[in-house]
Amino acid sequence: MGWVSSGDRTLSAAEFNDRVARAATVLAELGAQKGDGVALYLRNDLAFFEASFGAGLLGVYPVPVNWHYTPDEAGYLLRDSGVKLLLIHADLLPPIAAAIPAGLKVVVVATPPEIQSAYGVSGDLPPGLPVWHELLDKAAPWAHEPEVAPSTIIYTSGTTGRPKGVWRDTFTPEQAAATTRMLGWSYGYTDYLEGRRDPAEIVTAVIGPVYHAAPNAHSGFSIRAGANVIIVPRFDAEGLLKLIEEKRITHLNMVPIMFNRLLRLPAEVRNKYDLSSLRYVTHAAAPCPPPVKRAMIEWWGPVINEYYGSTEMGNVTNLTSEEWLAHPGSVGRVMPGIDVRVVDEAGNDVPAGTIGEVIGRGRNAADFTYRNASEKRAAMEKAGLITPGDVGYFDADGFLYLCDRKNDMIISGGANIYPAEIEAELHKMPGVADCAVFGIPDEEFGESVMAVVQPMPGVTLDAEALRAELRRGLAGFKVPRRIDFAGELPREDSGKIFKRKLRAPFWEGRESKI
C-alpha cells in the first residue's frame, strides 16, 4: 500500500493501518457492534478513512452524511439509518446539534488546518464531548480477528424526494472479486490489480466529496489497491492543475462540472502547468456535454475515459477517448461480467437504434435493499435487472447512448421529448455556460418545454435568439416555449442539476413527476 496524505499530514501504509486498528478499538469501546452503523458527518479528511476502515474491521457499516444538509435533512438521515454513533467535524456540529436524535453518541473530530483554510471555518472544539484524535492516541490497536468489511451505506441524492439508504449484505468472495474487477475497469487500475504494474506507481487525488457514491468508492478502493492517495479538502480548478504538476498525479476520478470549471480558466493559466504525468482520467455521475468533453480531450489528450452506472446498479459501461471520438455522445460498451439491456415497457429487448429503458447489473453483484423502503427497492427490479431510471439505446456497434432520465421525459401533445437532446443543442451556443430543460404544465398540450439557461460570466443572452438558433437543428415542437436565465443553476454535489427545484414551483398543487 502507498501513502495517504491530507494537508501537511502524510501517513505511510503502516501508520495508516495502525490508525485504522486503533479506530476499531475506539468504535468498539463506544458500543459499535457488528451490523451497527456509524454516521460520518465529515468533510474530506484522514479521519473519514480511519473511521470508515476501522468500522470495517468490526463489521460495522460506515454511513457518510452530506454535510450540506439542513438540520431537518440531517435529523432524517440519522433517524432513518439507525446509526449508533455520530462522528462530526467540530465546526459542523453547532448547526445541526438540535436535530441529533436523543441518545445518539457523538464524537467530535477536530477540523484540520487544510479544511479550516479551504472553507474559512474555525478549529475550535466544543467542550464536554470526546475528541477523535485524543481517543485514538490512547487506544490500543484492535487485536481480534477482523470481520469481513461490509459495504458503505450510501444515501442517494434525493432529487425526487427524501434520500434512500442503499444497503448491501456482506459480500461473498465471488461478489467481492466481481466488484474489484468492475472498479478496476472503471478507474484504470486493471493492470495494477492483475500484477502487470506496481500499484505504488499510482498517484491519485480525492477531489469530490467522499459522502457521495463515486468519490467514496474511488477513494476507498484506491487505498485498498495500494495507490498513493492525496485527500483534497475542496475542489479548486487551478489548485488541481498545480497538484497534478507537483505530485505527478497519474489517475483521477472526476465529474463533468469539474471539466467546466477547468475550461473556464484563462488560457495562460491552463497552459502553465505540466500535466504529462496523467495516465487515466475517468468521469461519471452526470452527463458531459459533447463540446466540453471534446475540449478536455484536446487539452489533456486521450487520457479521458468514462463509465456509466448508478449506486444501485453498479458501474456497467466503459469508454476511452478514442471510442468517444468515434461514437460521440456514447457512454461506452458494456464491461465484462455485466448485463445491460434496453427494453420496452413489457421488458422486451428493443432493436439497435430504438430508445427504451436501460436496465443492468453485474452477474456476480451483491444485491441491495433500501433501508426502510422495501417497496421502492421492488420498483427498481425489471426483467431480473436493475433500472436506474434512464432511457437510451444501443447503436449497431454495441455502444450505449443515454437520451434522458425517464422521469425527465416531457410528453407534449402525445409526443415524447427528451430534454437532453435540447440541452445538447443549447450547449453548442456561444455564451451558454449551462442549461436545464424540463416540462411545465400546459392546458392544451399537457406539458410544454421550458429551459433555464446559465450564461457565461459577463454575457447577456436573448431568449428569442436562442429559440431561433434551436430551430435550425430541432423540430419546432422541441423548441422551448419559455426560456429563463439564471446566474447559477442548483446542483447536487455530483454536478447533476437539481431539476426538481427548478420544476417544482410550476407543478405546485398539480399532478406531476417531481
C-alpha angles and dihedrals in degrees: 000000000000128000130287121214141182123177108320093340120097124176123197118220091264093048092048093049090049091053090048092051090049090048090056090054092049093049091048092049088052089057104262111149136180110294094023125116131233118202115222107202091177141127120228102304141135088251090065091060095040090056096039095050091040090054088053092059088059097044088249121146117239110220111195114205127209101243090203089072122123115240089260093052093045092049091050093053094046090052097040094048094050092218118179097208139030124208111191138171110251096242092050095055104075097059094054102028093108092051096055109111115251113265096020110135114236128203119187121222114207109243103241123228095254091057092044089054096043095050103026094239135141126259094211116135120223114238125248101028130103114258120223101223092046091053092048094048090056098041127096116230115268106268101184130095107283120241122233103273112247123220122269114261104235119194110218118238097261098223089154100038140310113358117255125222112235106215127186132185118242109290121252115230089258092051092047090052092049091050091049091053092047094050091043089058091045097052101035093250100122096106090049095047092048094051100252092114135023113256088215086075090068117096113180138165132220101225102158127068109279094219086071118087100240100047090040094054093042096049097045092044092049092053092048091047091058099251125147106253128199114197110213115200095209135004114254119173100218090034089060092051090050091048092051090054097043099042097031092236112205104179134032137178110207145166125229096251087066089056089052092053093046092051091051091062114105114267092246090057094045092051100045098075129077108235097168093115092071114111106162128015117175132184137193143137097085137034115274115217109237095236089055094049093046090051092051092050090049090050104038098026129230093327093098112107134169140207131189128212146105138241090258100038099037124222110317111168138041132199134186126208091253092051092049093050088053093043105028114197095024123126092209146256125308114274121237114277093023131109119211125171136175109218143177125239091280093053095254120140114255124216122265111282093026119116117236143138117300115229130171152135141176115275091234097031119140112247121242141201135196113249109250092353109083092152090060089050090053090053090058092062118094127165089340093305135089124262115211090188098257129132122208146120144243120240123221091270094056097256116143122227124190118217099183148299111301091231091050095057111116119220107200119174089340094307121120111230122188112210093205090066091055092043090053090056092048091051090060092061122098113252096022110122096175142333146194125210123194143149125269128188117282122184093211104035101026091236134023129196121261129180130197110200127197109207122213113261112287094009124121116204130195120221096213092049090052091050091050091052092048091054088064091067106019137061111257095249090060095055110102113254089205128036121184128181130227133184090221132009119225111254144185116233090258088064095254113139114247095234091171090067091051095043101041099078091057094050098042109138093008136100104265148151097248 
